[in-house]
Amino acid sequence: MKSIKSYIGLIITLVISYILICFVDNYSYFWGIISKIMSLLTPFIIGAIIAYILAPLVDWMEKKLKMKRWMTILIIYGVALVMTVGFVIMILPSITNSIIDIINQIPQYTAEVEAWITSNFDSVIGPYMSQIQDTLLTMIPKISELVKIILDNFLAATFSVTTIVVNVVLGLIISVYIIIDKEVILQYFKKLTYIILKKEKASLLIDVVKTFNSNIGTYIVAKSIDSFFVGVVSFVGLALIGSKYALLLGIICGLTNMIPYFGPIIGMVPTVLINVFYSFKVAIISLIFLLVLQQIEGNIIEPKFVGGKLGLSPILTLLAVTIGGGFFGIMGMILSVPVMGVIKIYMDKSVEKYNYRQEI
């Protein structure tokens, strides 16, 4: 009996090894298939994300306002549609025009920086550093060209309207069905988990998923409210100061504020750099304004909305953002904090359990 089991185990091992070897040898072919499948599943992924974001609001309206689910879905999606149309008609053209204008101004920005370096470089660091001056003058056109390419690609992606619209529309339709049947879907996956895994492991996995859901949902909602406030105040303040592209820069400040610690700095940099080319005074006032705003947001607003939600110390938050950003970019920086919060919860549980055993 043991020999039969060992033979079966050996055969399974050989089959898996062969499949892995084939996958490595034909990596590009299999990756193409995976990319194709992912592109086909894009509407479902979008639908799942939309449903995940809106489901808590649907539940709240059902419980607090005693409304039927179909009515809550109709109201929420109606409001979302009106807001989206308003954004596309009133705000998107201004943002697009600002990006196009910045792209067109890049050669002028480059020429001004080159002229400043040529006229001031020697007096700043001395005549013995001419080689560095030549290197910088060589690098600036390349950097400006790289920035132009990035902005052009961003604009091209923005204007690939057909694919985006089709995927979003299908995603919205799919999200409605997911929200309608979310209890059935969740129950199905719960049963499937218990079928695949043993009871203890299945219970642990479900508990981890619930904790992740609670932490990520709490953090994203709280941080979104906080960042929306920062974006609106940044736009109003920059517009009153007389900043160029106040709407675009305000949106950038709001979006980058989603990134803990590093986000506010990332949002300040384009604001100051762009305004330097138009008015040094406006650039300095914009910098002071954003620094003051970030102090108010970091010490008063964020602790009220976000602080204490995850119970992370600053060092753990910085560690999470650094690792998340290094592996997964901006999205990793945003989601790394709630993920670290969940890891800390289970590490604390393990430590408590270990201490309890030690006492026994």
VOVO-492893 format. One record per residue (C-alpha): chain; residue in one letter; z, y, x; residue number from 1. Coordinates in Angstrom, 3 decimals. Layout:
REM VOVO-492893
<filo c="A" r="A" up="Z" north="Y" east="X" k="NUM"/>
...
END
This chain:
REM VOVO-492893
<filo c="A" r="M" up="0.000" north="0.000" east="0.000" k="1"/>
<filo c="A" r="K" up="0.923" north="2.327" east="2.836" k="2"/>
<filo c="A" r="S" up="-2.312" north="1.509" east="4.676" k="3"/>
<filo c="A" r="I" up="-4.375" north="2.385" east="1.561" k="4"/>
<filo c="A" r="K" up="-2.555" north="5.728" east="1.222" k="5"/>
<filo c="A" r="S" up="-3.090" north="6.496" east="4.910" k="6"/>
<filo c="A" r="Y" up="-6.823" north="5.690" east="4.598" k="7"/>
<filo c="A" r="I" up="-7.117" north="7.950" east="1.541" k="8"/>
<filo c="A" r="G" up="-5.271" north="10.726" east="3.395" k="9"/>
<filo c="A" r="L" up="-7.583" north="10.303" east="6.392" k="10"/>
<filo c="A" r="I" up="-10.692" north="10.443" east="4.182" k="11"/>
<filo c="A" r="I" up="-9.458" north="13.601" east="2.416" k="12"/>
<filo c="A" r="T" up="-8.697" north="15.206" east="5.797" k="13"/>
<filo c="A" r="L" up="-12.175" north="14.355" east="7.103" k="14"/>
<filo c="A" r="V" up="-13.860" north="15.704" east="3.962" k="15"/>
<filo c="A" r="I" up="-11.903" north="18.992" east="4.116" k="16"/>
<filo c="A" r="S" up="-12.655" north="19.306" east="7.852" k="17"/>
<filo c="A" r="Y" up="-16.357" north="18.733" east="7.214" k="18"/>
<filo c="A" r="I" up="-16.399" north="21.376" east="4.454" k="19"/>
<filo c="A" r="L" up="-14.648" north="23.881" east="6.742" k="20"/>
<filo c="A" r="I" up="-17.119" north="23.181" east="9.576" k="21"/>
<filo c="A" r="C" up="-20.055" north="23.681" east="7.182" k="22"/>
<filo c="A" r="F" up="-18.510" north="26.908" east="5.963" k="23"/>
<filo c="A" r="V" up="-18.079" north="28.250" east="9.521" k="24"/>
<filo c="A" r="D" up="-21.615" north="27.197" east="10.558" k="25"/>
<filo c="A" r="N" up="-23.173" north="28.808" east="7.463" k="26"/>
<filo c="A" r="Y" up="-20.795" north="31.746" east="7.157" k="27"/>
<filo c="A" r="S" up="-23.451" north="34.322" east="6.196" k="28"/>
<filo c="A" r="Y" up="-24.876" north="32.060" east="3.461" k="29"/>
<filo c="A" r="F" up="-21.498" north="31.363" east="1.874" k="30"/>
<filo c="A" r="W" up="-20.442" north="35.002" east="2.229" k="31"/>
<filo c="A" r="G" up="-23.627" north="36.004" east="0.373" k="32"/>
<filo c="A" r="I" up="-22.694" north="33.645" east="-2.466" k="33"/>
<filo c="A" r="I" up="-19.135" north="35.008" east="-2.567" k="34"/>
<filo c="A" r="S" up="-20.469" north="38.615" east="-2.599" k="35"/>
<filo c="A" r="K" up="-22.834" north="37.721" east="-5.456" k="36"/>
<filo c="A" r="I" up="-20.019" north="36.139" east="-7.463" k="37"/>
<filo c="A" r="M" up="-17.779" north="39.163" east="-6.836" k="38"/>
<filo c="A" r="S" up="-20.525" north="41.560" east="-7.982" k="39"/>
<filo c="A" r="L" up="-20.960" north="39.519" east="-11.167" k="40"/>
<filo c="A" r="L" up="-17.206" north="39.531" east="-11.744" k="41"/>
<filo c="A" r="T" up="-16.882" north="43.306" east="-11.143" k="42"/>
<filo c="A" r="P" up="-16.740" north="44.170" east="-14.900" k="43"/>
<filo c="A" r="F" up="-13.988" north="41.562" east="-15.370" k="44"/>
<filo c="A" r="I" up="-12.032" north="42.936" east="-12.406" k="45"/>
<filo c="A" r="I" up="-12.408" north="46.488" east="-13.781" k="46"/>
<filo c="A" r="G" up="-11.403" north="45.242" east="-17.234" k="47"/>
<filo c="A" r="A" up="-8.306" north="43.502" east="-15.850" k="48"/>
<filo c="A" r="I" up="-7.273" north="46.653" east="-13.954" k="49"/>
<filo c="A" r="I" up="-7.762" north="48.870" east="-17.022" k="50"/>
<filo c="A" r="A" up="-5.828" north="46.401" east="-19.187" k="51"/>
<filo c="A" r="Y" up="-3.015" north="46.212" east="-16.612" k="52"/>
<filo c="A" r="I" up="-2.715" north="50.015" east="-16.559" k="53"/>
<filo c="A" r="L" up="-2.875" north="50.522" east="-20.336" k="54"/>
<filo c="A" r="A" up="-0.929" north="47.459" east="-21.549" k="55"/>
<filo c="A" r="P" up="2.539" north="49.023" east="-20.985" k="56"/>
<filo c="A" r="L" up="1.502" north="52.070" east="-23.038" k="57"/>
<filo c="A" r="V" up="0.218" north="49.786" east="-25.810" k="58"/>
<filo c="A" r="D" up="3.538" north="47.877" east="-25.799" k="59"/>
<filo c="A" r="W" up="5.530" north="51.127" east="-25.888" k="60"/>
<filo c="A" r="M" up="3.577" north="52.479" east="-28.872" k="61"/>
<filo c="A" r="E" up="3.928" north="49.175" east="-30.711" k="62"/>
<filo c="A" r="K" up="7.709" north="49.084" east="-30.246" k="63"/>
<filo c="A" r="K" up="8.663" north="52.750" east="-30.492" k="64"/>
<filo c="A" r="L" up="6.105" north="54.016" east="-33.005" k="65"/>
<filo c="A" r="K" up="5.861" north="50.762" east="-34.988" k="66"/>
<filo c="A" r="M" up="2.063" north="50.806" east="-34.828" k="67"/>
<filo c="A" r="K" up="-0.393" north="47.932" east="-35.129" k="68"/>
<filo c="A" r="R" up="-2.043" north="46.867" east="-31.871" k="69"/>
<filo c="A" r="W" up="-5.575" north="47.675" east="-33.021" k="70"/>
<filo c="A" r="M" up="-4.450" north="51.198" east="-33.926" k="71"/>
<filo c="A" r="T" up="-2.713" north="51.785" east="-30.575" k="72"/>
<filo c="A" r="I" up="-5.836" north="50.561" east="-28.735" k="73"/>
<filo c="A" r="L" up="-8.031" north="52.855" east="-30.824" k="74"/>
<filo c="A" r="I" up="-5.829" north="55.909" east="-30.104" k="75"/>
<filo c="A" r="I" up="-5.379" north="55.208" east="-26.376" k="76"/>
<filo c="A" r="Y" up="-9.038" north="54.460" east="-25.714" k="77"/>
<filo c="A" r="G" up="-10.099" north="57.413" east="-27.838" k="78"/>
<filo c="A" r="V" up="-7.912" north="59.793" east="-25.821" k="79"/>
<filo c="A" r="A" up="-9.101" north="58.197" east="-22.551" k="80"/>
<filo c="A" r="L" up="-12.741" north="58.608" east="-23.647" k="81"/>
<filo c="A" r="V" up="-12.239" north="62.288" east="-24.532" k="82"/>
<filo c="A" r="M" up="-10.501" north="62.930" east="-21.194" k="83"/>
<filo c="A" r="T" up="-13.273" north="61.126" east="-19.293" k="84"/>
<filo c="A" r="V" up="-16.031" north="63.064" east="-21.061" k="85"/>
<filo c="A" r="G" up="-14.136" north="66.314" east="-20.431" k="86"/>
<filo c="A" r="F" up="-13.797" north="65.427" east="-16.745" k="87"/>
<filo c="A" r="V" up="-17.499" north="64.599" east="-16.429" k="88"/>
<filo c="A" r="I" up="-18.630" north="67.765" east="-18.229" k="89"/>
<filo c="A" r="M" up="-16.110" north="70.322" east="-16.920" k="90"/>
<filo c="A" r="I" up="-14.793" north="69.122" east="-13.549" k="91"/>
<filo c="A" r="L" up="-17.257" north="66.651" east="-11.974" k="92"/>
<filo c="A" r="P" up="-20.133" north="69.185" east="-11.586" k="93"/>
<filo c="A" r="S" up="-17.808" north="71.598" east="-9.755" k="94"/>
<filo c="A" r="I" up="-16.581" north="68.845" east="-7.414" k="95"/>
<filo c="A" r="T" up="-20.142" north="67.654" east="-6.740" k="96"/>
<filo c="A" r="N" up="-21.356" north="71.197" east="-6.023" k="97"/>
<filo c="A" r="S" up="-18.420" north="71.739" east="-3.638" k="98"/>
<filo c="A" r="I" up="-19.235" north="68.540" east="-1.714" k="99"/>
<filo c="A" r="I" up="-22.937" north="69.469" east="-1.506" k="100"/>
<filo c="A" r="D" up="-22.029" north="72.958" east="-0.317" k="101"/>
<filo c="A" r="I" up="-19.699" north="71.575" east="2.372" k="102"/>
<filo c="A" r="I" up="-22.469" north="69.223" east="3.579" k="103"/>
<filo c="A" r="N" up="-24.901" north="72.142" east="3.783" k="104"/>
<filo c="A" r="Q" up="-22.345" north="74.266" east="5.668" k="105"/>
<filo c="A" r="I" up="-21.566" north="71.636" east="8.344" k="106"/>
<filo c="A" r="P" up="-24.255" north="72.897" east="10.801" k="107"/>
<filo c="A" r="Q" up="-22.832" north="76.433" east="10.474" k="108"/>
<filo c="A" r="Y" up="-19.268" north="75.160" east="11.012" k="109"/>
<filo c="A" r="T" up="-20.462" north="73.284" east="14.103" k="110"/>
<filo c="A" r="A" up="-22.219" north="76.357" east="15.518" k="111"/>
<filo c="A" r="E" up="-19.107" north="78.510" east="14.992" k="112"/>
<filo c="A" r="V" up="-16.831" north="75.969" east="16.722" k="113"/>
<filo c="A" r="E" up="-19.264" north="75.688" east="19.647" k="114"/>
<filo c="A" r="A" up="-19.414" north="79.481" east="19.968" k="115"/>
<filo c="A" r="W" up="-15.613" north="79.734" east="19.895" k="116"/>
<filo c="A" r="I" up="-15.218" north="77.066" east="22.572" k="117"/>
<filo c="A" r="T" up="-17.866" north="78.690" east="24.760" k="118"/>
<filo c="A" r="S" up="-16.231" north="82.126" east="24.553" k="119"/>
<filo c="A" r="N" up="-12.551" north="81.118" east="24.665" k="120"/>
<filo c="A" r="F" up="-12.264" north="77.787" east="26.449" k="121"/>
<filo c="A" r="D" up="-12.077" north="79.162" east="29.989" k="122"/>
<filo c="A" r="S" up="-9.342" north="81.644" east="29.109" k="123"/>
<filo c="A" r="V" up="-7.317" north="78.938" east="27.381" k="124"/>
<filo c="A" r="I" up="-7.158" north="76.196" east="30.033" k="125"/>
<filo c="A" r="G" up="-8.686" north="77.727" east="33.110" k="126"/>
<filo c="A" r="P" up="-11.957" north="77.531" east="34.982" k="127"/>
<filo c="A" r="Y" up="-11.245" north="74.096" east="36.490" k="128"/>
<filo c="A" r="M" up="-11.719" north="72.309" east="33.166" k="129"/>
<filo c="A" r="S" up="-15.392" north="73.018" east="32.595" k="130"/>
<filo c="A" r="Q" up="-16.163" north="69.296" east="32.428" k="131"/>
<filo c="A" r="I" up="-13.894" north="68.925" east="29.393" k="132"/>
<filo c="A" r="Q" up="-15.660" north="71.916" east="27.821" k="133"/>
<filo c="A" r="D" up="-19.044" north="70.246" east="28.337" k="134"/>
<filo c="A" r="T" up="-17.712" north="66.992" east="26.876" k="135"/>
<filo c="A" r="L" up="-16.363" north="68.747" east="23.787" k="136"/>
<filo c="A" r="L" up="-19.617" north="70.629" east="23.285" k="137"/>
<filo c="A" r="T" up="-21.441" north="67.300" east="23.446" k="138"/>
<filo c="A" r="M" up="-19.032" north="65.610" east="21.019" k="139"/>
<filo c="A" r="I" up="-18.974" north="68.312" east="18.332" k="140"/>
<filo c="A" r="P" up="-22.568" north="67.774" east="17.080" k="141"/>
<filo c="A" r="K" up="-21.923" north="64.015" east="16.985" k="142"/>
<filo c="A" r="I" up="-18.689" north="64.469" east="15.039" k="143"/>
<filo c="A" r="S" up="-20.348" north="66.874" east="12.587" k="144"/>
<filo c="A" r="E" up="-23.220" north="64.421" east="12.140" k="145"/>
<filo c="A" r="L" up="-20.731" north="61.619" east="11.453" k="146"/>
<filo c="A" r="V" up="-18.906" north="63.753" east="8.862" k="147"/>
<filo c="A" r="K" up="-22.243" north="64.604" east="7.250" k="148"/>
<filo c="A" r="I" up="-23.209" north="60.912" east="7.080" k="149"/>
<filo c="A" r="I" up="-19.844" north="60.013" east="5.499" k="150"/>
<filo c="A" r="L" up="-20.168" north="62.764" east="2.886" k="151"/>
<filo c="A" r="D" up="-23.812" north="61.835" east="2.207" k="152"/>
<filo c="A" r="N" up="-22.828" north="58.200" east="1.657" k="153"/>
<filo c="A" r="F" up="-19.957" north="59.269" east="-0.588" k="154"/>
<filo c="A" r="L" up="-22.338" north="61.422" east="-2.599" k="155"/>
<filo c="A" r="A" up="-24.914" north="58.625" east="-2.783" k="156"/>
<filo c="A" r="A" up="-22.227" north="56.234" east="-4.037" k="157"/>
<filo c="A" r="T" up="-21.133" north="58.841" east="-6.587" k="158"/>
<filo c="A" r="F" up="-24.662" north="59.170" east="-7.895" k="159"/>
<filo c="A" r="S" up="-25.360" north="55.435" east="-8.278" k="160"/>
<filo c="A" r="V" up="-24.534" north="56.155" east="-11.908" k="161"/>
<filo c="A" r="T" up="-26.318" north="53.275" east="-13.651" k="162"/>
<filo c="A" r="T" up="-24.414" north="50.440" east="-11.971" k="163"/>
<filo c="A" r="I" up="-21.085" north="52.250" east="-12.205" k="164"/>
<filo c="A" r="V" up="-21.524" north="53.182" east="-15.865" k="165"/>
<filo c="A" r="V" up="-22.616" north="49.655" east="-16.863" k="166"/>
<filo c="A" r="N" up="-19.685" north="48.053" east="-15.014" k="167"/>
<filo c="A" r="V" up="-17.156" north="50.542" east="-16.416" k="168"/>
<filo c="A" r="V" up="-18.455" north="50.187" east="-19.998" k="169"/>
<filo c="A" r="L" up="-18.359" north="46.386" east="-19.762" k="170"/>
<filo c="A" r="G" up="-14.948" north="46.642" east="-18.126" k="171"/>
<filo c="A" r="L" up="-13.647" north="48.770" east="-21.004" k="172"/>
<filo c="A" r="I" up="-14.919" north="46.243" east="-23.571" k="173"/>
<filo c="A" r="I" up="-13.400" north="43.329" east="-21.627" k="174"/>
<filo c="A" r="S" up="-10.095" north="45.201" east="-21.245" k="175"/>
<filo c="A" r="V" up="-9.819" north="45.542" east="-25.039" k="176"/>
<filo c="A" r="Y" up="-10.091" north="41.769" east="-25.458" k="177"/>
<filo c="A" r="I" up="-7.590" north="41.201" east="-22.634" k="178"/>
<filo c="A" r="I" up="-5.035" north="43.537" east="-24.257" k="179"/>
<filo c="A" r="I" up="-5.561" north="41.969" east="-27.694" k="180"/>
<filo c="A" r="D" up="-4.968" north="38.443" east="-26.355" k="181"/>
<filo c="A" r="K" up="-2.687" north="39.262" east="-23.398" k="182"/>
<filo c="A" r="E" up="0.207" north="37.075" east="-24.600" k="183"/>
<filo c="A" r="V" up="-2.139" north="34.095" east="-25.038" k="184"/>
<filo c="A" r="I" up="-3.712" north="34.686" east="-21.596" k="185"/>
<filo c="A" r="L" up="-0.320" north="35.017" east="-19.875" k="186"/>
<filo c="A" r="Q" up="0.989" north="31.897" east="-21.621" k="187"/>
<filo c="A" r="Y" up="-2.108" north="29.962" east="-20.533" k="188"/>
<filo c="A" r="F" up="-1.649" north="30.930" east="-16.870" k="189"/>
<filo c="A" r="K" up="2.066" north="30.127" east="-17.109" k="190"/>
<filo c="A" r="K" up="1.311" north="26.598" east="-18.391" k="191"/>
<filo c="A" r="L" up="-1.373" north="26.169" east="-15.728" k="192"/>
<filo c="A" r="T" up="1.145" north="27.148" east="-13.032" k="193"/>
<filo c="A" r="Y" up="3.632" north="24.533" east="-14.231" k="194"/>
<filo c="A" r="I" up="0.851" north="21.907" east="-14.316" k="195"/>
<filo c="A" r="I" up="-0.310" north="22.622" east="-10.757" k="196"/>
<filo c="A" r="L" up="3.117" north="23.169" east="-9.152" k="197"/>
<filo c="A" r="K" up="6.471" north="21.487" east="-9.490" k="198"/>
<filo c="A" r="K" up="8.991" north="23.061" east="-11.865" k="199"/>
<filo c="A" r="E" up="11.085" north="24.808" east="-9.172" k="200"/>
<filo c="A" r="K" up="8.079" north="26.222" east="-7.301" k="201"/>
<filo c="A" r="A" up="6.378" north="27.241" east="-10.547" k="202"/>
<filo c="A" r="S" up="9.532" north="29.053" east="-11.735" k="203"/>
<filo c="A" r="L" up="9.857" north="30.804" east="-8.364" k="204"/>
<filo c="A" r="L" up="6.183" north="31.876" east="-8.402" k="205"/>
<filo c="A" r="I" up="6.462" north="33.239" east="-11.955" k="206"/>
<filo c="A" r="D" up="9.646" north="35.103" east="-11.018" k="207"/>
<filo c="A" r="V" up="7.911" north="36.627" east="-7.956" k="208"/>
<filo c="A" r="V" up="4.911" north="37.685" east="-10.067" k="209"/>
<filo c="A" r="K" up="7.224" north="39.311" east="-12.634" k="210"/>
<filo c="A" r="T" up="9.067" north="41.156" east="-9.870" k="211"/>
<filo c="A" r="F" up="5.783" north="42.307" east="-8.330" k="212"/>
<filo c="A" r="N" up="4.555" north="43.478" east="-11.725" k="213"/>
<filo c="A" r="S" up="7.764" north="45.395" east="-12.400" k="214"/>
<filo c="A" r="N" up="7.849" north="47.058" east="-8.976" k="215"/>
<filo c="A" r="I" up="4.161" north="47.906" east="-8.722" k="216"/>
<filo c="A" r="G" up="3.997" north="49.181" east="-12.297" k="217"/>
<filo c="A" r="T" up="7.131" north="51.298" east="-11.920" k="218"/>
<filo c="A" r="Y" up="6.060" north="52.739" east="-8.586" k="219"/>
<filo c="A" r="I" up="2.426" north="53.475" east="-9.502" k="220"/>
<filo c="A" r="V" up="3.353" north="55.203" east="-12.785" k="221"/>
<filo c="A" r="A" up="6.118" north="57.280" east="-11.147" k="222"/>
<filo c="A" r="K" up="3.988" north="58.177" east="-8.118" k="223"/>
<filo c="A" r="S" up="0.999" north="59.039" east="-10.351" k="224"/>
<filo c="A" r="I" up="3.077" north="61.528" east="-12.360" k="225"/>
<filo c="A" r="D" up="4.387" north="63.024" east="-9.129" k="226"/>
<filo c="A" r="S" up="0.889" north="63.246" east="-7.576" k="227"/>
<filo c="A" r="F" up="-0.639" north="64.708" east="-10.755" k="228"/>
<filo c="A" r="F" up="1.924" north="67.533" east="-10.573" k="229"/>
<filo c="A" r="V" up="1.108" north="68.099" east="-6.875" k="230"/>
<filo c="A" r="G" up="-2.632" north="68.163" east="-7.609" k="231"/>
<filo c="A" r="V" up="-2.338" north="70.676" east="-10.458" k="232"/>
<filo c="A" r="V" up="0.043" north="72.992" east="-8.576" k="233"/>
<filo c="A" r="S" up="-2.107" north="72.747" east="-5.421" k="234"/>
<filo c="A" r="F" up="-5.228" north="73.726" east="-7.365" k="235"/>
<filo c="A" r="V" up="-3.530" north="76.661" east="-9.119" k="236"/>
<filo c="A" r="G" up="-1.853" north="77.879" east="-5.916" k="237"/>
<filo c="A" r="L" up="-5.006" north="77.587" east="-3.774" k="238"/>
<filo c="A" r="A" up="-7.073" north="79.346" east="-6.454" k="239"/>
<filo c="A" r="L" up="-4.583" north="82.244" east="-6.584" k="240"/>
<filo c="A" r="I" up="-4.555" north="82.459" east="-2.779" k="241"/>
<filo c="A" r="G" up="-8.339" north="82.722" east="-2.774" k="242"/>
<filo c="A" r="S" up="-9.073" north="79.376" east="-1.088" k="243"/>
<filo c="A" r="K" up="-12.601" north="78.040" east="-1.003" k="244"/>
<filo c="A" r="Y" up="-13.209" north="74.890" east="-3.064" k="245"/>
<filo c="A" r="A" up="-9.748" north="75.155" east="-4.681" k="246"/>
<filo c="A" r="L" up="-10.503" north="72.512" east="-7.341" k="247"/>
<filo c="A" r="L" up="-11.835" north="69.929" east="-4.873" k="248"/>
<filo c="A" r="L" up="-9.006" north="70.554" east="-2.389" k="249"/>
<filo c="A" r="G" up="-6.386" north="70.419" east="-5.161" k="250"/>
<filo c="A" r="I" up="-7.716" north="67.024" east="-6.258" k="251"/>
<filo c="A" r="I" up="-7.664" north="65.828" east="-2.625" k="252"/>
<filo c="A" r="C" up="-4.026" north="66.968" east="-2.280" k="253"/>
<filo c="A" r="G" up="-3.102" north="65.122" east="-5.480" k="254"/>
<filo c="A" r="L" up="-4.895" north="61.900" east="-4.527" k="255"/>
<filo c="A" r="T" up="-3.610" north="61.802" east="-0.951" k="256"/>
<filo c="A" r="N" up="-0.079" north="62.424" east="-2.216" k="257"/>
<filo c="A" r="M" up="-0.174" north="58.842" east="-3.505" k="258"/>
<filo c="A" r="I" up="0.127" north="57.778" east="0.153" k="259"/>
<filo c="A" r="P" up="3.798" north="57.975" east="1.241" k="260"/>
<filo c="A" r="Y" up="4.675" north="60.237" east="4.205" k="261"/>
<filo c="A" r="F" up="1.155" north="60.506" east="5.676" k="262"/>
<filo c="A" r="G" up="-0.591" north="61.538" east="2.440" k="263"/>
<filo c="A" r="P" up="0.557" north="65.188" east="2.292" k="264"/>
<filo c="A" r="I" up="-0.559" north="65.733" east="5.908" k="265"/>
<filo c="A" r="I" up="-3.959" north="64.154" east="5.190" k="266"/>
<filo c="A" r="G" up="-4.347" north="66.494" east="2.191" k="267"/>
<filo c="A" r="M" up="-3.436" north="69.607" east="4.208" k="268"/>
<filo c="A" r="V" up="-5.939" north="69.039" east="7.024" k="269"/>
<filo c="A" r="P" up="-9.229" north="69.620" east="5.103" k="270"/>
<filo c="A" r="T" up="-7.683" north="72.545" east="3.217" k="271"/>
<filo c="A" r="V" up="-6.755" north="74.401" east="6.411" k="272"/>
<filo c="A" r="L" up="-9.886" north="73.431" east="8.377" k="273"/>
<filo c="A" r="I" up="-12.322" north="74.530" east="5.661" k="274"/>
<filo c="A" r="N" up="-10.558" north="77.835" east="5.026" k="275"/>
<filo c="A" r="V" up="-10.417" north="78.666" east="8.752" k="276"/>
<filo c="A" r="F" up="-14.196" north="79.205" east="8.694" k="277"/>
<filo c="A" r="Y" up="-13.947" north="81.743" east="5.850" k="278"/>
<filo c="A" r="S" up="-10.613" north="83.505" east="6.350" k="279"/>
<filo c="A" r="F" up="-7.964" north="82.745" east="8.959" k="280"/>
<filo c="A" r="K" up="-5.413" north="84.583" east="6.797" k="281"/>
<filo c="A" r="V" up="-6.192" north="82.414" east="3.749" k="282"/>
<filo c="A" r="A" up="-5.991" north="79.284" east="5.929" k="283"/>
<filo c="A" r="I" up="-2.510" north="80.207" east="7.192" k="284"/>
<filo c="A" r="I" up="-1.257" north="81.161" east="3.709" k="285"/>
<filo c="A" r="S" up="-2.705" north="77.882" east="2.327" k="286"/>
<filo c="A" r="L" up="-0.890" north="75.926" east="5.044" k="287"/>
<filo c="A" r="I" up="2.427" north="77.684" east="4.314" k="288"/>
<filo c="A" r="F" up="1.960" north="77.189" east="0.564" k="289"/>
<filo c="A" r="L" up="1.234" north="73.445" east="0.924" k="290"/>
<filo c="A" r="L" up="4.162" north="72.995" east="3.338" k="291"/>
<filo c="A" r="V" up="6.531" north="74.668" east="0.846" k="292"/>
<filo c="A" r="L" up="5.070" north="72.619" east="-2.022" k="293"/>
<filo c="A" r="Q" up="5.527" north="69.387" east="-0.084" k="294"/>
<filo c="A" r="Q" up="9.143" north="70.299" east="0.704" k="295"/>
<filo c="A" r="I" up="9.817" north="70.913" east="-3.010" k="296"/>
<filo c="A" r="E" up="7.958" north="67.741" east="-3.973" k="297"/>
<filo c="A" r="G" up="9.606" north="65.604" east="-1.287" k="298"/>
<filo c="A" r="N" up="13.172" north="66.811" east="-1.842" k="299"/>
<filo c="A" r="I" up="13.295" north="67.563" east="-5.577" k="300"/>
<filo c="A" r="I" up="10.413" north="66.097" east="-7.596" k="301"/>
<filo c="A" r="E" up="9.742" north="62.787" east="-5.829" k="302"/>
<filo c="A" r="P" up="13.414" north="61.673" east="-5.779" k="303"/>
<filo c="A" r="K" up="13.546" north="62.337" east="-9.536" k="304"/>
<filo c="A" r="F" up="10.413" north="60.330" east="-10.410" k="305"/>
<filo c="A" r="V" up="9.994" north="57.868" east="-7.533" k="306"/>
<filo c="A" r="G" up="13.212" north="57.851" east="-5.486" k="307"/>
<filo c="A" r="G" up="15.524" north="54.923" east="-6.050" k="308"/>
<filo c="A" r="K" up="12.886" north="52.936" east="-7.939" k="309"/>
<filo c="A" r="L" up="12.365" north="50.481" east="-5.080" k="310"/>
<filo c="A" r="G" up="15.467" north="51.023" east="-2.957" k="311"/>
<filo c="A" r="L" up="13.567" north="51.257" east="0.336" k="312"/>
<filo c="A" r="S" up="14.855" north="53.136" east="3.348" k="313"/>
<filo c="A" r="P" up="12.499" north="55.602" east="5.099" k="314"/>
<filo c="A" r="I" up="12.028" north="53.243" east="8.063" k="315"/>
<filo c="A" r="L" up="10.956" north="50.356" east="5.792" k="316"/>
<filo c="A" r="T" up="8.622" north="52.684" east="3.904" k="317"/>
<filo c="A" r="L" up="7.009" north="53.868" east="7.147" k="318"/>
<filo c="A" r="L" up="6.693" north="50.269" east="8.355" k="319"/>
<filo c="A" r="A" up="5.066" north="49.223" east="5.074" k="320"/>
<filo c="A" r="V" up="2.604" north="52.137" east="5.078" k="321"/>
<filo c="A" r="T" up="1.651" north="51.550" east="8.726" k="322"/>
<filo c="A" r="I" up="1.011" north="47.814" east="8.275" k="323"/>
<filo c="A" r="G" up="-0.686" north="48.217" east="4.878" k="324"/>
<filo c="A" r="G" up="-2.943" north="50.996" east="6.143" k="325"/>
<filo c="A" r="G" up="-3.820" north="49.064" east="9.299" k="326"/>
<filo c="A" r="F" up="-4.982" north="45.989" east="7.371" k="327"/>
<filo c="A" r="F" up="-6.244" north="47.341" east="4.030" k="328"/>
<filo c="A" r="G" up="-6.889" north="51.072" east="4.478" k="329"/>
<filo c="A" r="I" up="-5.870" north="53.671" east="1.892" k="330"/>
<filo c="A" r="M" up="-5.291" north="51.158" east="-0.916" k="331"/>
<filo c="A" r="G" up="-3.054" north="49.179" east="1.427" k="332"/>
<filo c="A" r="M" up="-1.043" north="52.321" east="2.205" k="333"/>
<filo c="A" r="I" up="-0.481" north="52.962" east="-1.507" k="334"/>
<filo c="A" r="L" up="0.396" north="49.397" east="-2.550" k="335"/>
<filo c="A" r="S" up="2.331" north="48.485" east="0.600" k="336"/>
<filo c="A" r="V" up="5.479" north="50.283" east="-0.596" k="337"/>
<filo c="A" r="P" up="6.010" north="48.289" east="-3.838" k="338"/>
<filo c="A" r="V" up="5.056" north="45.096" east="-1.969" k="339"/>
<filo c="A" r="M" up="7.688" north="45.862" east="0.670" k="340"/>
<filo c="A" r="G" up="10.128" north="46.543" east="-2.187" k="341"/>
<filo c="A" r="V" up="9.555" north="43.027" east="-3.551" k="342"/>
<filo c="A" r="I" up="9.884" north="41.470" east="-0.081" k="343"/>
<filo c="A" r="K" up="13.189" north="43.322" east="0.389" k="344"/>
<filo c="A" r="I" up="14.481" north="42.054" east="-2.985" k="345"/>
<filo c="A" r="Y" up="13.914" north="38.415" east="-1.995" k="346"/>
<filo c="A" r="M" up="15.181" north="38.941" east="1.548" k="347"/>
<filo c="A" r="D" up="18.398" north="40.404" east="0.098" k="348"/>
<filo c="A" r="K" up="18.697" north="37.403" east="-2.239" k="349"/>
<filo c="A" r="S" up="18.230" north="35.004" east="0.702" k="350"/>
<filo c="A" r="V" up="20.859" north="36.818" east="2.778" k="351"/>
<filo c="A" r="E" up="23.334" north="36.785" east="-0.138" k="352"/>
<filo c="A" r="K" up="22.712" north="33.078" east="-0.689" k="353"/>
<filo c="A" r="Y" up="23.218" north="32.385" east="3.027" k="354"/>
<filo c="A" r="N" up="26.475" north="34.385" east="3.099" k="355"/>
<filo c="A" r="Y" up="27.674" north="32.509" east="0.011" k="356"/>
<filo c="A" r="R" up="27.028" north="29.173" east="1.733" k="357"/>
<filo c="A" r="Q" up="28.829" north="30.390" east="4.862" k="358"/>
<filo c="A" r="E" up="31.903" north="31.294" east="2.803" k="359"/>
<filo c="A" r="I" up="31.910" north="27.827" east="1.189" k="360"/>
END
